[in-house]
């Protein structure tokens, strides 16, 4: 009876078998292929080295003693070309010295001929589990980069391009950053992007909202406490200790009580915290990112915020644009939120009508990107025909009515009497604006080919 294949998540593990005994190499490959591995065979060290140089393998099984290029040379090349690969060396002339040398040079296992196939499968299975874990970590890192990396900051408007470029320079440093912007502009998302693109990305990102917390509760959250420090106090780490080696994000820092501001300033100067109720100092290594939706400079002037702490926090300052300053990003944000919320609520959404997109473009968005995200989510939830339209808009948009004119005021009557070429240019430009510059979508809406659209854009000088 054939051995059952082990469950292997995702694509099969790629294995290279290198052995100058073709029969032995094929037997090893057949044994592993029956377990679900994707195997290639090289019947010489030279052939094995060539394959390592032009293909990717996650596990390499090589004979130690081969003419010209032996197992240690294969191991050395793998360490250089495929540093994440697990290398298993096999020999019929095993000695303790050769095994020690192989392990010192980076081999993960050392096996003796004649091979016990059950032992081989066990060793390869262990190596495969390490590779699956590496794949999972890489996928997690990719998803974090997608969500919190610079690519996660949706928008192609000049303000967003300038912000992204500034973030690329700021993130790799250890400087404290003050992020200013209206409520709903994405301050925490920017803070996470900074952390995710910094050398601290593999340590904790810890957030704390300083608003609406009393002085004692806030200090306990920041610095931790010891039993007896206050009613119901217990021995616990604060956010600073938990974020050690990583990043601490202080949201609404402008609402921090003045006594706590003094203690925070001391931590920034000395890199030490003292738990509430304790006399012992604890060293911490934390990067501070802070955010506020109010003017800290005005708070300093009014005496609500310490000037020395203000300058400590704003070594680098960022101002996030509100949505009214980046309206050309609205179509991109709408498409992003449609996809996210359709998946979250298990709804099938094919598209959004031009009329609905125009209404979203014309709305003032006092709540910024957060309000837009909530609006699109509401539309997705109430939709019943897989196409988001005016009747899916929330109540604050008013009852569905005739499609509104463009925010630029270029309605149909304004075009009467103009040359047809000018009207065509205006219409194409307006369609590009509605689609956020997405030429593929604009061409589809206009009913023309993309090459024709590119030619028209050039002809009419549209950007």
Rosetta blueprint (number, residue, H / E / L):
1 X L
2 X L
3 X L
4 X L
5 X L
6 X L
7 X L
8 X L
9 X L
10 X L
11 X L
12 X L
13 X L
14 X E
15 X E
16 X E
17 X E
18 X E
19 X L
20 X L
21 X L
22 X H
23 X H
24 X H
25 X H
26 X H
27 X H
28 X H
29 X H
30 X H
31 X H
32 X H
33 X H
34 X L
35 X L
36 X L
37 X L
38 X E
39 X E
40 X E
41 X E
42 X E
43 X L
44 X L
45 X H
46 X H
47 X H
48 X H
49 X H
50 X H
51 X H
52 X H
53 X H
54 X H
55 X L
56 X L
57 X L
58 X L
59 X E
60 X E
61 X E
62 X E
63 X E
64 X L
65 X L
66 X L
67 X L
68 X L
69 X L
70 X L
71 X H
72 X H
73 X H
74 X H
75 X H
76 X H
77 X H
78 X H
79 X H
80 X H
81 X H
82 X L
83 X L
84 X L
85 X L
86 X E
87 X E
88 X E
89 X E
90 X E
91 X E
92 X L
93 X L
94 X L
95 X L
96 X H
97 X H
98 X H
99 X H
100 X H
101 X H
102 X H
103 X H
104 X H
105 X L
106 X L
107 X L
108 X L
109 X E
110 X E
111 X E
112 X E
113 X L
114 X L
115 X L
116 X L
117 X H
118 X H
119 X H
120 X H
121 X H
122 X H
123 X H
124 X H
125 X H
126 X H
127 X H
128 X H
129 X H
130 X H
131 X H
132 X H
133 X H
134 X H
135 X H
136 X H
137 X H
138 X H
139 X H
140 X H
141 X H
142 X H
143 X H
144 X H
145 X H
146 X H
147 X H
148 X H
149 X L
150 X H
151 X H
152 X H
153 X L
154 X L
155 X L
156 X L
157 X L
158 X H
159 X H
160 X H
161 X H
162 X H
163 X H
164 X H
165 X H
166 X H
167 X H
168 X H
169 X H
170 X H
171 X H
172 X L
173 X L
174 X L
175 X L
176 X L
177 X E
178 X E
179 X E
180 X E
181 X L
182 X L
183 X L
184 X L
185 X L
186 X L
187 X H
188 X H
189 X H
190 X H
191 X H
192 X H
193 X H
194 X H
195 X H
196 X H
197 X L
198 X L
199 X L
200 X L
201 X L
202 X L
203 X L
204 X L
205 X E
206 X E
207 X E
208 X E
209 X E
210 X L
211 X L
212 X L
213 X L
214 X L
215 X H
216 X H
217 X H
218 X H
219 X H
220 X H
221 X H
222 X H
223 X H
224 X L
225 X E
226 X L
227 X L
228 X L
229 X L
230 X L
231 X L
232 X L
233 X L
234 X L
235 X L
236 X E
237 X L
238 X L
239 X H
240 X H
241 X H
242 X H
243 X L
244 X L
245 X L
246 X L
247 X E
248 X E
249 X E
250 X E
251 X E
252 X L
253 X H
254 X H
255 X H
256 X L
257 X L
258 X H
259 X H
260 X H
261 X H
262 X H
263 X H
264 X H
265 X H
266 X H
267 X H
268 X H
269 X H
270 X H
271 X L
272 X E
273 X E
274 X E
275 X L
276 X E
277 X L
278 X L
279 X L
280 X L
281 X E
282 X E
283 X E
284 X L
285 X L
286 X L
287 X E
288 X E
289 X E
290 X E
291 X E
292 X E
293 X L
294 X L
295 X L
296 X H
297 X H
298 X H
299 X H
300 X H
301 X H
302 X L
303 X L
304 X L
305 X L
306 X L
307 X H
308 X H
309 X H
310 X H
311 X H
312 X H
313 X H
314 X L
315 X L
316 X E
317 X E
318 X E
319 X E
320 X L
321 X L
322 X L
323 X H
324 X H
325 X H
326 X H
327 X H
328 X H
329 X H
330 X H
331 X H
332 X H
333 X H
334 X H
335 X H
336 X H
337 X H
338 X H
339 X H
340 X H
341 X H
342 X H
343 X H
344 X H
345 X L
346 X L
347 X L
348 X L
349 X L
350 X L
351 X E
352 X E
353 X L
354 X H
355 X H
356 X H
357 X H
358 X H
359 X H
360 X H
361 X H
362 X H
363 X L
364 X L
365 X L
366 X L
367 X L
368 X H
369 X H
370 X H
371 X H
372 X H
373 X H
374 X H
375 X H
376 X H
377 X H
378 X H
379 X H
380 X H
381 X H
382 X H
383 X L
384 X L
385 X L
386 X L
387 X E
388 X E
389 X L
390 X H
391 X H
392 X H
393 X L
394 X L
395 X H
396 X H
397 X H
398 X L
399 X L
400 X L
401 X L
402 X L
403 X L
404 X L
405 X L
406 X L
407 X L
408 X L
409 X L
410 X L
411 X L
412 X H
413 X H
414 X H
415 X H
416 X L
417 X L
418 X L
419 X L
420 X H
421 X H
422 X H
423 X H
424 X H
425 X H
426 X H
427 X H
428 X H
429 X H
430 X H
431 X H
432 X H
433 X H
434 X H
435 X L
436 X L
437 X L
438 X L
439 X H
440 X H
441 X H
442 X H
443 X H
444 X H
445 X H
446 X H
447 X L
448 X L
449 X L
450 X H
451 X H
452 X H
453 X H
454 X H
455 X H
456 X H
457 X H
458 X H
459 X H
460 X H
461 X L
462 X L
463 X L
